């Protein structure tokens, strides 16, 4: 396992629940196609798992 994960927001959060929107914001993503490189921790993995249908992930 690498110690960094790159996530990209591929779908809009308009129809998402507040919890899902909070996860996306917590990952540091705001607009469509924004990317963030994050630490590979259990907390980050859990947030990604909640909104994986909106994201594109590169390890």
N, CA, C and O atoms as a Tinker XYZ file with bonds, in Angstrom:
   236  protein
     1  N      0.834000   -1.197000    0.000000    73     2
     2  CA     0.000000    0.000000    0.000000    64     1     3
     3  C      0.872000    1.251000    0.000000    63     2     4     5
     4  O      1.813000    1.371000    0.784000    81     3
     5  N      0.543000    2.170000   -0.886000    73     3     6
     6  CA     1.278000    3.428000   -0.899000    64     5     7
     7  C      0.755000    4.323000    0.228000    63     6     8     9
     8  O     -0.308000    4.074000    0.796000    81     7
     9  N      1.517000    5.355000    0.534000    73     7    10
    10  CA     1.087000    6.226000    1.627000    64     9    11
    11  C      0.348000    7.468000    1.137000    63    10    12    13
    12  O      0.034000    8.353000    1.933000    81    11
    13  N      0.067000    7.544000   -0.168000    73    11    14
    14  CA    -0.691000    8.669000   -0.736000    64    13    15
    15  C     -1.785000    8.143000   -1.658000    63    14    16    17
    16  O     -1.610000    7.129000   -2.332000    81    15
    17  N     -2.908000    8.842000   -1.678000    73    15    18
    18  CA    -4.025000    8.519000   -2.577000    64    17    19
    19  C     -4.449000    9.827000   -3.247000    63    18    20    21
    20  O     -4.593000   10.854000   -2.583000    81    19
    21  N     -4.647000    9.780000   -4.565000    73    19    22
    22  CA    -5.159000   10.941000   -5.289000    64    21    23
    23  C     -6.623000   10.689000   -5.616000    63    22    24    25
    24  O     -6.971000    9.679000   -6.227000    81    23
    25  N     -7.479000   11.624000   -5.199000    73    23    26
    26  CA    -8.916000   11.510000   -5.480000    64    25    27
    27  C     -9.351000   12.689000   -6.340000    63    26    28    29
    28  O     -8.867000   13.809000   -6.175000    81    27
    29  N    -10.272000   12.418000   -7.261000    73    27    30
    30  CA   -10.788000   13.441000   -8.166000    64    29    31
    31  C    -12.309000   13.368000   -8.148000    63    30    32    33
    32  O    -12.882000   12.286000   -8.276000    81    31
    33  N    -12.962000   14.512000   -7.990000    73    31    34
    34  CA   -14.429000   14.571000   -7.963000    64    33    35
    35  C    -14.961000   14.539000   -9.396000    63    34    36    37
    36  O    -14.762000   15.484000  -10.159000    81    35
    37  N    -15.643000   13.437000   -9.759000    73    35    38
    38  CA   -16.113000   13.241000  -11.122000    64    37    39
    39  C    -17.606000   13.506000  -11.296000    63    38    40    41
    40  O    -18.056000   13.758000  -12.413000    81    39
    41  N    -18.380000   13.454000  -10.214000    73    39    42
    42  CA   -19.824000   13.682000  -10.305000    64    41    43
    43  C    -20.230000   14.750000   -9.294000    63    42    44    45
    44  O    -19.561000   14.953000   -8.281000    81    43
    45  N    -21.329000   15.421000   -9.586000    73    43    46
    46  CA   -21.819000   16.499000   -8.743000    64    45    47
    47  C    -22.425000   15.965000   -7.439000    63    46    48    49
    48  O    -22.907000   14.834000   -7.373000    81    47
    49  N    -22.386000   16.806000   -6.418000    73    47    50
    50  CA   -22.954000   16.442000   -5.118000    64    49    51
    51  C    -24.363000   17.009000   -4.929000    63    50    52    53
    52  O    -24.882000   16.998000   -3.812000    81    51
    53  N    -24.980000   17.496000   -5.986000    73    51    54
    54  CA   -26.294000   18.149000   -5.880000    64    53    55
    55  C    -27.349000   17.226000   -5.262000    63    54    56    57
    56  O    -28.102000   17.653000   -4.387000    81    55
    57  N    -27.409000   15.984000   -5.702000    73    55    58
    58  CA   -28.454000   15.083000   -5.217000    64    57    59
    59  C    -28.025000   14.269000   -3.997000    63    58    60    61
    60  O    -28.766000   13.391000   -3.553000    81    59
    61  N    -26.850000   14.544000   -3.455000    73    59    62
    62  CA   -26.331000   13.768000   -2.327000    64    61    63
    63  C    -26.924000   14.223000   -0.998000    63    62    64    65
    64  O    -27.458000   15.325000   -0.872000    81    63
    65  N    -26.810000   13.331000   -0.007000    73    63    66
    66  CA   -27.243000   13.683000    1.339000    64    65    67
    67  C    -26.214000   14.629000    1.965000    63    66    68    69
    68  O    -25.108000   14.787000    1.448000    81    67
    69  N    -26.589000   15.247000    3.071000    73    67    70
    70  CA   -25.682000   16.163000    3.757000    64    69    71
    71  C    -24.413000   15.448000    4.242000    63    70    72    73
    72  O    -23.320000   16.014000    4.206000    81    71
    73  N    -24.572000   14.199000    4.693000    73    71    74
    74  CA   -23.409000   13.437000    5.152000    64    73    75
    75  C    -22.432000   13.182000    4.010000    63    74    76    77
    76  O    -21.218000   13.265000    4.198000    81    75
    77  N    -22.956000   12.876000    2.834000    73    75    78
    78  CA   -22.089000   12.635000    1.680000    64    77    79
    79  C    -21.390000   13.922000    1.261000    63    78    80    81
    80  O    -20.206000   13.909000    0.924000    81    79
    81  N    -22.120000   15.030000    1.283000    73    79    82
    82  CA   -21.514000   16.321000    0.951000    64    81    83
    83  C    -20.409000   16.660000    1.942000    63    82    84    85
    84  O    -19.373000   17.200000    1.556000    81    83
    85  N    -20.626000   16.345000    3.225000    73    83    86
    86  CA   -19.625000   16.609000    4.257000    64    85    87
    87  C    -18.370000   15.770000    4.024000    63    86    88    89
    88  O    -17.257000   16.246000    4.246000    81    87
    89  N    -18.542000   14.527000    3.579000    73    87    90
    90  CA   -17.394000   13.670000    3.279000    64    89    91
    91  C    -16.582000   14.235000    2.119000    63    90    92    93
    92  O    -15.352000   14.251000    2.170000    81    91
    93  N    -17.265000   14.697000    1.075000    73    91    94
    94  CA   -16.574000   15.271000   -0.079000    64    93    95
    95  C    -15.797000   16.510000    0.345000    63    94    96    97
    96  O    -14.644000   16.691000   -0.045000    81    95
    97  N    -16.435000   17.364000    1.150000    73    95    98
    98  CA   -15.755000   18.577000    1.625000    64    97    99
    99  C    -14.591000   18.223000    2.546000    63    98   100   101
   100  O    -13.548000   18.877000    2.525000    81    99
   101  N    -14.779000   17.178000    3.355000    73    99   102
   102  CA   -13.724000   16.730000    4.252000    64   101   103
   103  C    -12.510000   16.205000    3.512000    63   102   104   105
   104  O    -11.387000   16.283000    4.010000    81   103
   105  N    -12.735000   15.672000    2.330000    73   103   106
   106  CA   -11.623000   15.215000    1.484000    64   105   107
   107  C    -10.930000   16.390000    0.791000    63   106   108   109
   108  O     -9.891000   16.214000    0.155000    81   107
   109  N    -11.505000   17.584000    0.916000    73   107   110
   110  CA   -10.881000   18.775000    0.337000    64   109   111
   111  C    -11.305000   19.055000   -1.088000    63   110   112   113
   112  O    -10.644000   19.818000   -1.793000    81   111
   113  N    -12.416000   18.440000   -1.528000    73   111   114
   114  CA   -12.892000   18.630000   -2.898000    64   113   115
   115  C    -14.050000   19.615000   -2.903000    63   114   116   117
   116  O    -14.953000   19.523000   -2.071000    81   115
   117  N    -14.026000   20.560000   -3.842000    73   115   118
   118  CA   -15.076000   21.559000   -3.910000    64   117   119
   119  C    -15.847000   21.483000   -5.221000    63   118   120   121
   120  O    -17.041000   21.182000   -5.227000    81   119
   121  N    -15.167000   21.754000   -6.324000    73   119   122
   122  CA   -15.821000   21.767000   -7.629000    64   121   123
   123  C    -15.545000   20.478000   -8.391000    63   122   124   125
   124  O    -14.675000   19.698000   -8.003000    81   123
   125  N    -16.277000   20.256000   -9.465000    73   123   126
   126  CA   -16.043000   19.096000  -10.314000    64   125   127
   127  C    -14.620000   19.122000  -10.865000    63   126   128   129
   128  O    -14.069000   20.183000  -11.158000    81   127
   129  N    -14.046000   17.943000  -10.997000    73   127   130
   130  CA   -12.704000   17.737000  -11.549000    64   129   131
   131  C    -11.576000   18.286000  -10.688000    63   130   132   133
   132  O    -10.442000   18.381000  -11.159000    81   131
   133  N    -11.855000   18.651000   -9.434000    73   131   134
   134  CA   -10.766000   19.044000   -8.540000    64   133   135
   135  C    -10.091000   17.785000   -8.018000    63   134   136   137
   136  O    -10.734000   16.752000   -7.827000    81   135
   137  N     -8.784000   17.886000   -7.791000    73   135   138
   138  CA    -7.999000   16.745000   -7.313000    64   137   139
   139  C     -7.325000   17.090000   -6.004000    63   138   140   141
   140  O     -6.974000   18.243000   -5.754000    81   139
   141  N     -7.148000   16.072000   -5.166000    73   139   142
   142  CA    -6.390000   16.210000   -3.922000    64   141   143
   143  C     -5.563000   14.958000   -3.733000    63   142   144   145
   144  O     -6.014000   13.851000   -4.029000    81   143
   145  N     -4.354000   15.138000   -3.241000    73   143   146
   146  CA    -3.517000   14.008000   -2.860000    64   145   147
   147  C     -3.533000   13.949000   -1.345000    63   146   148   149
   148  O     -3.141000   14.905000   -0.676000    81   147
   149  N     -3.988000   12.818000   -0.800000    73   147   150
   150  CA    -4.211000   12.667000    0.634000    64   149   151
   151  C     -3.392000   11.515000    1.197000    63   150   152   153
   152  O     -2.944000   10.633000    0.464000    81   151
   153  N     -3.204000   11.539000    2.517000    73   151   154
   154  CA    -2.548000   10.435000    3.210000    64   153   155
   155  C     -3.453000    9.210000    3.187000    63   154   156   157
   156  O     -4.675000    9.340000    3.255000    81   155
   157  N     -2.865000    8.034000    3.091000    73   155   158
   158  CA    -3.625000    6.787000    3.091000    64   157   159
   159  C     -3.827000    6.327000    4.533000    63   158   160   161
   160  O     -3.071000    5.502000    5.046000    81   159
   161  N     -4.865000    6.876000    5.181000    73   159   162
   162  CA    -5.182000    6.522000    6.565000    64   161   163
   163  C     -6.567000    5.877000    6.607000    63   162   164   165
   164  O     -7.347000    6.043000    5.669000    81   163
   165  N     -6.883000    5.153000    7.663000    73   163   166
   166  CA    -8.223000    4.550000    7.769000    64   165   167
   167  C     -9.349000    5.584000    7.714000    63   166   168   169
   168  O    -10.408000    5.301000    7.155000    81   167
   169  N     -9.146000    6.762000    8.276000    73   167   170
   170  CA   -10.175000    7.803000    8.255000    64   169   171
   171  C    -10.454000    8.267000    6.826000    63   170   172   173
   172  O    -11.610000    8.412000    6.429000    81   171
   173  N     -9.405000    8.496000    6.067000    73   171   174
   174  CA    -9.555000    8.937000    4.675000    64   173   175
   175  C    -10.183000    7.823000    3.843000    63   174   176   177
   176  O    -11.048000    8.090000    3.008000    81   175
   177  N     -9.758000    6.580000    4.061000    73   175   178
   178  CA   -10.324000    5.450000    3.323000    64   177   179
   179  C    -11.829000    5.322000    3.590000    63   178   180   181
   180  O    -12.598000    5.018000    2.678000    81   179
   181  N    -12.244000    5.553000    4.835000    73   179   182
   182  CA   -13.654000    5.476000    5.188000    64   181   183
   183  C    -14.476000    6.550000    4.506000    63   182   184   185
   184  O    -15.591000    6.294000    4.050000    81   183
   185  N    -13.919000    7.773000    4.435000    73   183   186
   186  CA   -14.626000    8.867000    3.768000    64   185   187
   187  C    -14.753000    8.595000    2.271000    63   186   188   189
   188  O    -15.786000    8.879000    1.666000    81   187
   189  N    -13.697000    8.044000    1.682000    73   187   190
   190  CA   -13.733000    7.694000    0.256000    64   189   191
   191  C    -14.794000    6.622000    0.007000    63   190   192   193
   192  O    -15.532000    6.688000   -0.975000    81   191
   193  N    -14.864000    5.636000    0.899000    73   191   194
   194  CA   -15.821000    4.539000    0.737000    64   193   195
   195  C    -17.266000    5.042000    0.717000    63   194   196   197
   196  O    -18.101000    4.496000   -0.004000    81   195
   197  N    -17.564000    6.078000    1.502000    73   195   198
   198  CA   -18.924000    6.622000    1.573000    64   197   199
   199  C    -19.353000    7.305000    0.281000    63   198   200   201
   200  O    -20.541000    7.330000   -0.037000    81   199
   201  N    -18.406000    7.858000   -0.463000    73   199   202
   202  CA   -18.746000    8.620000   -1.670000    64   201   203
   203  C    -17.990000    8.116000   -2.904000    63   202   204   205
   204  O    -17.736000    8.881000   -3.835000    81   203
   205  N    -17.633000    6.834000   -2.908000    73   203   206
   206  CA   -16.820000    6.278000   -3.998000    64   205   207
   207  C    -17.509000    6.413000   -5.356000    63   206   208   209
   208  O    -16.835000    6.465000   -6.385000    81   207
   209  N    -18.845000    6.468000   -5.374000    73   207   210
   210  CA   -19.578000    6.593000   -6.635000    64   209   211
   211  C    -19.405000    7.969000   -7.272000    63   210   212   213
   212  O    -19.759000    8.159000   -8.436000    81   211
   213  N    -18.865000    8.930000   -6.519000    73   211   214
   214  CA   -18.642000   10.287000   -7.053000    64   213   215
   215  C    -17.195000   10.525000   -7.451000    63   214   216   217
   216  O    -16.885000   11.531000   -8.088000    81   215
   217  N    -16.307000    9.611000   -7.083000    73   215   218
   218  CA   -14.872000    9.854000   -7.186000    64   217   219
   219  C    -14.182000    8.979000   -8.213000    63   218   220   221
   220  O    -14.686000    7.936000   -8.630000    81   219
   221  N    -12.988000    9.456000   -8.608000    73   219   222
   222  CA   -12.036000    8.664000   -9.379000    64   221   223
   223  C    -10.794000    8.600000   -8.493000    63   222   224   225
   224  O    -10.324000    9.628000   -8.005000    81   223
   225  N    -10.260000    7.387000   -8.284000    73   223   226
   226  CA    -9.180000    7.212000   -7.326000    64   225   227
   227  C     -7.939000    6.638000   -7.993000    63   226   228   229
   228  O     -8.018000    5.699000   -8.786000    81   227
   229  N     -6.783000    7.222000   -7.656000    73   227   230
   230  CA    -5.489000    6.699000   -8.103000    64   229   231
   231  C     -4.630000    6.481000   -6.875000    63   230   232   233
   232  O     -4.521000    7.365000   -6.026000    81   231
   233  N     -4.017000    5.306000   -6.773000    73   231   234
   234  CA    -3.160000    5.028000   -5.616000    64   233   235
   235  C     -1.725000    5.354000   -5.939000    63   234   236
   236  O     -0.848000    5.187000   -5.091000    81   235
